[in-house]
């Protein structure tokens, strides 16, 4: 009932506030792409001409943050506009009730039925909606089923583990399996999932060119395993030097650095194909395109990736799984001809929860009141932009972490799982203006700032039975599990 009421209010609001023609929205989400892995953000080895073109024609955001440091929760934050202090999904994980055991891959914990997603808001505005790529927010038949959360079409990997191989035996079109002959989940195959996603995306655009559409493209690359096609691999095999290493996890690729670079360029080509079709169909001025990444780059040498060699996180500390800057600051570009001034850069501090109100306003409607976001539309069109007082994250894995961005200050707690009580927690403090690499902890020199940040950490945290983070919550959870 609550969901119905909120969507009804959105419809009423839209009648009073809308653009003459609602723009198409294409939201492209790379998987584990580091801040420094695009040419327009400083990458030297990997070619990304089409994404660089988006930046040339649009706006780069240099202080934009993901919703979380790993896959599922960042997607939940993006879809619902809630930071991880009260978002339902705050970590990766599968349902423990056995409800999806009949599927070949279980899917992740589902978002509840009463969550309002961007797709549902846009559907109230007459948008046709599609999600093509990796979902990770609930299997078909669960409350998180993409078809129950506002998407007319889903095509791709429902489960994140399924997406660990880019030559899968099958993909999902809504709740139906689409077999991919010639694939056997080995290093090579006949149909690369990225190529299948691109083909499906182009078909969706052609079929819906006459009416506004929302195309969400959560691509599965460059997440491991390293797998691409010869077309892209051959661009790098004799260019990028390889080095012996101890392989850990996923499939082993004979040319890991070249293969990784090839995956990113393969994704860039997909972006180019989408953009070319939008122009060909005369939709260019009526289409907003967002490109970003779900979190920072993956761990060095895991599956053959080499974030050190590519300087994947740039000057930032931390990789995927970390709430340091390298794990959550993500490359972000927005293109909208005629609305966004070409070749511009914004240093506005923003995060994934801002996309819910941003896309809602662009579509001429209002986001739910529960969102933590602030619309970025003023920044996009050169108007005065309202700023966040702070940004907040919490993450129960990788030792358990909390982080706050407060102006130029960044407070972060690490290894919270080792603390016996909340009184034992230690907060590091960094001045990102002077020290963007988070190399010098200045907590002892700034007690008042530290106190403000720690109060935010208390205020913004809403306890979760699924994802306990404070020592006392973890203790209660352990006791409950033992009693069960």
Secondary structure, 3 states (H helix, E strand, C coil): CHHHHHHHHHHHHHCCCCCCCCCEEEEEEECCCCCCCCHHHCCCCCCCHHHHHHHHHCEEECCEECCCCCHHHHHHHHHHCCCCCCCCCCCCCCCCCCCCCCCCCCCCCCCCCCCCCHHHHHHCCCCEEEEEEECCCCCCCCCCCHHHCCCCEEEEECCCCHHHCCCCCEEEECCEEEECCCCCCCCCCCCCHHHHHHHHHHHHHHHCCCCCEEEEEECCCCCCCCCCCHHHHCCCCCCCCCCCCCCECCCCCCCHHHHHHHHHHHHHHHHHHHHHHHHHCCCHHHEEEEEEECCCCCCCCECCCCCCCCCCCCCCCCCCCCCCHHHHECCEEEECCCCCCCCEEECCCEECCHHHHHHHHHCCCCCCCCCCCCCCHHHHCCCCCCCCCCEEEEECCCCCEEEEEECCEEEEECCHHHCCCHHHCCCEEEECCCCCCCCCCCHHHCHHHHHHHHHHHHHHCCCCCCCCCCHHHHHHHHHHHHHC
